[in-house]
Amino acid sequence: MPIMKLIRCICVSVCLACGWQAVYGCWGPTYSPKYYRMFRIADFGKDTTVFQTGVDVFRKTVNIYNCELWQRQTSLDIPLPDISRVVLGFSVEKIEEVGKCLEWGRGWGGVKNAFVEWIITHKDRDLVDLLILAKRCERVRLRLHNDPWYYEEEGDGWHLLLDSIHRVASERVRKSVRYGDRYLLQAMRALFSLGRYEECVTLWENESPRMAKSVIRNMTGSYAAGAYYRLKQQDRAVALYAECDDLEQVMWCLKEEFPQEPVVRMECIYWYYPQADELERLLQTQITELENAVEHIELEMGGGMVIDTIQYYRLKQFAMRVAREGKVISPATWMYSAAFIADILGDSAEAMRLMTEAKEMRCQGGLVKESSRIFNFYLSAKTQRWGEEYKRIFLRELQWLDTRIVAQSVSVNLWNIKCNISFCYVHDMMRKVVLEVGVPRCVEEGEVELALLLANYADNRLLLLEGQRGKAEHPYGFEKLDGERYVWIKDWRDSSRYVNEFDFSNDYFALLDTMALEKVLSYRQVLNGTGGGELVCFLRERCYRNADYLNEIIGTRYLRNREYVRACEYFSKVPLDYQERMNVTPYLDRDGRFGFAVRMLRYQEEMQSEDAKVREEAMFRYALGRYEAGVENWALTRYEWNDELEGEEYARRALKELLNNVENEMFGFCVLSELSQIEIVDWGEIYPFYRRFAKTRAMGMLRGGCDNLGRWEGKRDK
């Protein structure tokens, strides 16, 4: 073996052992569509209950919600920190300074703040008055609650001040168009701090019906709930706290009665307030956890983990009850959830029945309607008989999903595409239905050509769309084309500056590489043909076409089967530079697979020669070629390493047979020399040949120049 080949072989082995990212040939999709999260009653990645600053993610507090509302009520261009500094950090005196700027028509002389500048620019006196009132209320309440020397006495200065704040705020509840709800909050705070709980409750009951759902309504309602609790009306207090999404206070009211087990907790909250936001949050969390648990068990990563089927059966029954009682805004959401649990627990037939029931129920929001329709599509693909009638249904739903994918505006990251990372729900669900269900069912029915069309569409639809729309983000820090962060999809696929991993690791490729070769050839005709039915035509129009790609794969399949004539036929149609952008590029010589096929074809022909020397040398070179393709340079016939390569065993048998029959002394020594380098034949196997020519001059020459042979002799002598 030439020294450079030996070095390359060692380097490849090290890379394989280390799992280095640069070993492109060994990487397949890291996240199969089978494991995409399907259950959705709220937008993934758009959790309105969390707040992110840089890389840190926090659960939103009431203060953050309040500042966000101020932003919507003034200007979305004002940074939230600027609003927070004023609303939460400014004293009464500082707010009064802002008021003086309004009166005197001068600018703000303090630290630059966009919220203050907006107030002054828009001369919003009502906002300033509200903030002054709120700050005074806050100061008095803190004094009453935190001063250890204060002893409550009705009619003292602090009480009178709070009463004054209450009266002023109450008067402005109806007068202020923009900030009426905020004035109501201050009135409730003052009354609650004065201990006038009955007035608190009365004010809430009179004003709350007109209040829109918001953080201010929740904050105001929490004071009313506290008043109910102090009036010994615990159930009404708990119900109102739940309505105001104040779960901490619900727990405080119920104390040890508040359940810890998730499903029982949901039942408890539902009993007090069926429309509580927390119920759907818990529902999403619990079912997503069930999806995750199933994934871990299927991937054998669970470490003995088992699914608590009793818990999820109870959740399913609870969801069905909630849906049928109709106390929630969207009963269909709950029946969809029950159906989803049924399917995950293995009863797709029950899931179908429940989804039929869900269709007749009230559904709030387009997102749940979309999720339900996708789940219906998934269920039908799994359970319906695969015939011409269902193909029409399958096509209709696929067309609908396709329009949703086209309507999405997403930035495609090529690394995410390669690794099947989820970033677009409707696209992910199309892939889940098509690749997890549609493709396997077609293969089962013997419709391999249709299976390949479906896989082609699923893996390439978004890439082709983005290629039409513009550029995609280039993966993981490789050299950018023209120094740009974004590249055209076509440039990425066609440029020799990028190694094309995706096209040789996706599900479509896996089918092309494993299905019967005659089926792949038939598919090639279907892809490039016409007719074939509505579904075939729909897919064909949206599939990826690249003659070089298919010809190279087919040629490699023939090469793997040792049909070198056919391999050369297909490789001859592929430009020589095409291999420079394949996933196995780092492991191929310049001649590549085509050059190897030509050599092996020549050896096969020479093995039929009447000249014994030519015939024997061809047999030797052919055996070494089989060894090279199967062991040393697996990339000649494969796109990734696997343990089923047969080159070594074949070469061992062929070369042993050759050594036993060769008559040409010098040629035998050349064979022996090469064998000593690659070490696929041990000393015991070559010893009979060695003894035949041990005392010849040629063997002496070989012995002096071959260290491995010397070591073998040493082992034999021992």
Buried (B, 14 or more C-beta within 10 A) or exposed (E): BEEEBEEBBEEBEEBBEEEEEEBBBBBBBEEBBBBBBBBBBBEBEEBEEEBEEEEEEEEBEBEBBBBBBBBEEBBEEBEBEBBBBBBEEBEBEBBBBBBEBBEEEEEBEEEEBBBBBBBBEEEBEBBBBBBBBBBBBBEBBEEBEEEEEEEEEEEEEBBEBBBBBBEBBBEBBEEBEEBBBBBBBBBBBBBBBBBBBEBBBBBBEEBBEEBEEBBBBBBBBBBBBBBBBBBEBBEBBBBBBBBBBBBEBBBBBBEEEBBEEBBBBBBBBBEBBBEBBBBBBBBBEBBBEBBEBBBBBEEEEBEEEEBEEEBBBBBBEBBBBBBBEEEBEBBBBBBBBBBBBBBBBEBBEBBBEBBEBBEEBEBBBEBBBBBBBBBBBBBBBBBBEBEEEBBEEBBEBBEBBBEBBBEEEBEBBBBBBBBBBBBBBBBBBBBBBBBBBBBEBBBEEEBBBBBBBBBBBBBBBBBBBBBEEEBBBBBEEBEEBEEEEBBBBEBBBBBEBBBBBBBBBBBBBBBBBEBEBEBBEBBBEBBEEEEBEEBBEBBBEBBBEEEBBBBBBBBBBBBBEBBBEBBBBBBEBBEEEBBBBBBBBBBBBEEBBBBBBBBBBBBBEBBEEEEEEEBBBBBBBBBBBBBBBBBBBBBBBBBBBEEEBEBBBBBBEBBBEBBEEBEEEEBBBBBBBBBBBBEBBEBEBBBEBBEBBEEBEEBEEBBEEBEBBEEBBEEEEE
